[in-house]
């Protein structure tokens, strides 16, 4: 493949589909089952794709040097005959030494406008929404679900099967060590060892995102009412309070709770 935007030392396998506007730096490798959309940039020594599975990136994604996007899943019993995929939307940034893995039983899916800091790891079968920021050295294990506009501080880690609600925050060096632990929308996970850690409201983050102070205060007030109920697994009573508030900002909390199963609820008793 010859183009003034593709460095002559880049290795692009036959079958790879690159929009004519794609830029590829020196010694980058793009595997045959990769599709890169308009305006994507692949930095020097970056790797996109694997010997198995399919990788699809939308428009204007930027891959920094030595990042690896669409790697073989880290799973000992992975079946290489499966149709594993990584699907990425538009306007995402993957900084240097970031690793993103293909799905196994489902698709690894990343939305739009996410910023993935350097030395981060995104495991297999992870779903990430839009507008999230991973500061750096963030580890997201397999089957995690992350909503929209979440913030994960440096050196934080999210355990397998955990679900983070919209606008939630995971603090610096914090490890979510319990599988299936839900972090409610607007919540902040301060410490995996600290009681009630996932039920502080992300006040500073919401201010930065432009939420009205009165709305933030109301969310705090309502969460103080529903958390004791969730600890008792009385999800219906918590939902009744949320619905009676008639706050559009709490619609995502209602949706989040509707999808919590008994296993996830059982973990709330310790928080």
Secondary structure as the mmCIF struct_conf table of DSSP 4:
data_model
#
loop_
_struct_conf.conf_type_id
_struct_conf.id
_struct_conf.beg_label_comp_id
_struct_conf.beg_label_asym_id
_struct_conf.beg_label_seq_id
_struct_conf.end_label_comp_id
_struct_conf.end_label_asym_id
_struct_conf.end_label_seq_id
TURN_TY1_P TURN_TY1_P1 UNK A 4 UNK A 5
STRN STRN1 UNK A 6 UNK A 6
TURN_TY1_P TURN_TY1_P2 UNK A 8 UNK A 9
STRN STRN2 UNK A 11 UNK A 12
TURN_TY1_P TURN_TY1_P3 UNK A 14 UNK A 15
STRN STRN3 UNK A 17 UNK A 18
TURN_TY1_P TURN_TY1_P4 UNK A 20 UNK A 21
STRN STRN4 UNK A 23 UNK A 24
TURN_TY1_P TURN_TY1_P5 UNK A 26 UNK A 27
STRN STRN5 UNK A 29 UNK A 30
TURN_TY1_P TURN_TY1_P6 UNK A 32 UNK A 33
STRN STRN6 UNK A 34 UNK A 36
TURN_TY1_P TURN_TY1_P7 UNK A 38 UNK A 39
STRN STRN7 UNK A 41 UNK A 42
TURN_TY1_P TURN_TY1_P8 UNK A 44 UNK A 45
STRN STRN8 UNK A 47 UNK A 48
BEND BEND1 UNK A 51 UNK A 53
STRN STRN9 UNK A 54 UNK A 57
BEND BEND2 UNK A 59 UNK A 60
STRN STRN10 UNK A 62 UNK A 63
TURN_TY1_P TURN_TY1_P9 UNK A 65 UNK A 66
STRN STRN11 UNK A 68 UNK A 71
HELX_LH_PP_P HELX_LH_PP_P1 UNK A 72 UNK A 73
BEND BEND3 UNK A 74 UNK A 74
TURN_TY1_P TURN_TY1_P10 UNK A 76 UNK A 77
TURN_TY1_P TURN_TY1_P11 UNK A 80 UNK A 81
BEND BEND4 UNK A 82 UNK A 82
STRN STRN12 UNK A 85 UNK A 88
BEND BEND5 UNK A 90 UNK A 91
STRN STRN13 UNK A 93 UNK A 94
TURN_TY1_P TURN_TY1_P12 UNK A 96 UNK A 97
STRN STRN14 UNK A 99 UNK A 101
BEND BEND6 UNK A 104 UNK A 106
STRN STRN15 UNK A 108 UNK A 110
BEND BEND7 UNK A 112 UNK A 113
STRN STRN16 UNK A 115 UNK A 116
TURN_TY1_P TURN_TY1_P13 UNK A 118 UNK A 119
STRN STRN17 UNK A 121 UNK A 122
TURN_TY1_P TURN_TY1_P14 UNK A 124 UNK A 125
STRN STRN18 UNK A 127 UNK A 128
BEND BEND8 UNK A 130 UNK A 131
STRN STRN19 UNK A 133 UNK A 134
BEND BEND9 UNK A 136 UNK A 137
STRN STRN20 UNK A 139 UNK A 140
TURN_TY1_P TURN_TY1_P15 UNK A 142 UNK A 143
STRN STRN21 UNK A 145 UNK A 146
BEND BEND10 UNK A 148 UNK A 149
STRN STRN22 UNK A 151 UNK A 152
TURN_TY1_P TURN_TY1_P16 UNK A 154 UNK A 155
STRN STRN23 UNK A 157 UNK A 158
TURN_TY1_P TURN_TY1_P17 UNK A 160 UNK A 161
STRN STRN24 UNK A 163 UNK A 164
TURN_TY1_P TURN_TY1_P18 UNK A 166 UNK A 167
STRN STRN25 UNK A 169 UNK A 170
TURN_TY1_P TURN_TY1_P19 UNK A 172 UNK A 173
STRN STRN26 UNK A 175 UNK A 176
BEND BEND11 UNK A 178 UNK A 178
TURN_TY1_P TURN_TY1_P20 UNK A 179 UNK A 180
STRN STRN27 UNK A 182 UNK A 183
TURN_TY1_P TURN_TY1_P21 UNK A 185 UNK A 186
STRN STRN28 UNK A 187 UNK A 189
TURN_TY1_P TURN_TY1_P22 UNK A 192 UNK A 193
BEND BEND12 UNK A 194 UNK A 194
TURN_TY1_P TURN_TY1_P23 UNK A 195 UNK A 196
HELX_RH_3T_P HELX_RH_3T_P1 UNK A 197 UNK A 199
STRN STRN29 UNK A 200 UNK A 201
HELX_RH_AL_P HELX_RH_AL_P1 UNK A 203 UNK A 208
TURN_TY1_P TURN_TY1_P24 UNK A 209 UNK A 210
HELX_RH_AL_P HELX_RH_AL_P2 UNK A 213 UNK A 231
TURN_TY1_P TURN_TY1_P25 UNK A 232 UNK A 233
HELX_RH_AL_P HELX_RH_AL_P3 UNK A 235 UNK A 245
HELX_RH_3T_P HELX_RH_3T_P2 UNK A 248 UNK A 250
HELX_RH_AL_P HELX_RH_AL_P4 UNK A 251 UNK A 258
TURN_TY1_P TURN_TY1_P26 UNK A 259 UNK A 259
HELX_RH_AL_P HELX_RH_AL_P5 UNK A 262 UNK A 267
HELX_RH_3T_P HELX_RH_3T_P3 UNK A 268 UNK A 270
#
